[in-house]
Each structure stands twice: as structure tokens, then as C-alpha cells.
């Protein structure tokens, strides 16, 4: 859940800031293959995952492409315990009339 505050400006660009809470799922897999002469090839793998409640801090820009389409670009910093991360999200919204 995230709340946005839209900054009132004239023109095609509409900036906003926001904050909220989120559930963050992290997972990773690592794999290594090696060969020992006389014994063959071996593969080792390891996986890990974590789930953290996080605080989202964001700022973004909406750029109106047409009456129906808007381009959205949103840098976001997620504070999630020991797994903090930075994201850049982008997308297009379509206004249904």
C-alpha cells in the first residue's frame, strides 16, 4: 500500500512523491561447475530466499502522452531490514473512459 502526493504543476509533466508499506520477497540461486581430473565434473548449487516487511520511499513523474496514455517513471528506495534496495519502475497507464 502506497500513498502518493501529486505536486500541482501546469504542463505535460506531473511529479509526485510517496511512501508506503510493502511485503518484499527476495530469492537467489548460485551454481558452480568444476572438473576434477580422474573424477569427472561436479556441480554445486545453493538457493536462498527471504521475506521482509519494507518501507517504500518514492518519487515519480507522470508524462502525458495523449488524452488516454501516460508514461510513468518512478525511482523507489525500499527499506527492508538487511535487504534494502533501489528500484526504478517505468510503465504506461491507459485511462478508460
Buried (B, 14 or more C-beta within 10 A) or exposed (E): EEEBEEEEEEEEEBEBEBEBEBEBEEEEEEEEEEEEEEEEEEEEEEEEEEEBEBEBBBBBBBBBEEEEEBBBEBBBBBBBEEEEEEEEEEEEEEEEE
